[in-house]
Amino acid sequence: MTRFQNPPEGISQEALAGLVAEAVQPALMQHGVLLDAEALVSTSAVAGAIAAALPFLPHAQRLAVTSFKGGWSALASEFFSTMAEKLARADSRDTKSPDESPAIGAARPVSRPIAEQASELQSMLIEDWAGEVAGSTYLEEKFRIPRSTLHRWQRRGEVVALRKGGRKHVFPLAQFVDGRPATGMSEVLAAIPNARLAWFWLTRPSAELDGRIPLDMLRHDMIEDVVRVARTLS
């Protein structure tokens, strides 16, 4: 028995955190908090870790926490703001250049239908919603995708290319499987020609797909349902 176990229940702190996280994820989706896959998993994991930590604290610490009468939302926001600043400072030391290094950003919660987001997505910073993206140089060096191949995919509408700045495009890294765009990507882009709107939809849980994330389904070769729903949205 480890020091993290609760003898009366026989469950570890880690196991309890996992159970809470599993309950939080569908609750977020059910109430319309739409995040990309990584943000959804991270949010659920954080909620599970915090909830599971309290029962295993020493009695004095539990009393101190439960006696707190302040605003939990403000306290949580302050914690994540501080954590984000520390991560940003760490990332800035490892960044090669603003043009070719991946940019990591968490998606913003939305509650309206994705079609209503189209005009706003055109003006939003890519880093705020699209996840990890990179330019052609990075993809050639790290993914071994020749620029000529990447540009051919782009011309044929087989890869999501997001305009950044003037004529420069960046490419979401999550769309690539074994150095190629996920199967079905061209069909989705044919149904939703707006690249930003297409990527926004691909990376969020879809009510029409029972809360599943379209991109995850494409990456696992579950193509027909994704394409069918994409066509109905168009």
C-alpha positions, 0 to 999 in steps of 0.5 A: 500500500502506497502513501497515496492510497485511501485504505477504506476504499482501496483506491489510489489517488491516481486512479481516483483522478482518472475516474473523475476525469472520465466523468468531467470530459462528457460533462463538458461536451454535453454543456457545449464547452467545445475544445480541441482534443488536447485541450479537452483531455487536459481540462478533464485531467486537471479537474480530476487531479484537483478533485482527487488530491483533496481526500488524500491531503493531511487532515489539517490541510483539508480543513484549511482548504474546505474553510476557504470562502473566496472565489474558486473561479478567480483562484483557478483563473489566476493559477492557469494564468501564472502557469501559461506565463511560465510555459510561454517563457519556457517556449520562447527560449526554445523557439527557432523563429516565429515563421517556422516554429510550431505555435501551440495555442488552446482553443477558445470555448464557444457555444454558437454553431460553427457556421456563425464563427466563420467571419470571426475566424478570419480575423482571429490569431491562428495561435489562439484556436488552431493548435500546433502549426508550422510552415513548409520549412519545418515540415520539410526538415522534421516531417520529410515532406518536400515543399513541392509535394506540400504545395501540390497537396495545397493546390489540389485541396488535400491539405489544410493550409491556413493563411498567416500574414500576407501570402504565407500559409501554415499547416496544422500538424495534427492533420498529418498521418505518416507524413501525409494528410489524413485520409478523407481530408480532401473530401472534407475540404471539398464540402467546407472550402473555408480552410479555417472553418473546416479545421475549426470543425475538424478539431472540435467534438461534433454533436452530429458525430455523437460528441466525437472529434472528426479529425480523430475519426479520420486519423482512425480511418472512420471516414464515411460518417465524417464526410457525410456530416461535413457535406450536411454542414456545407 
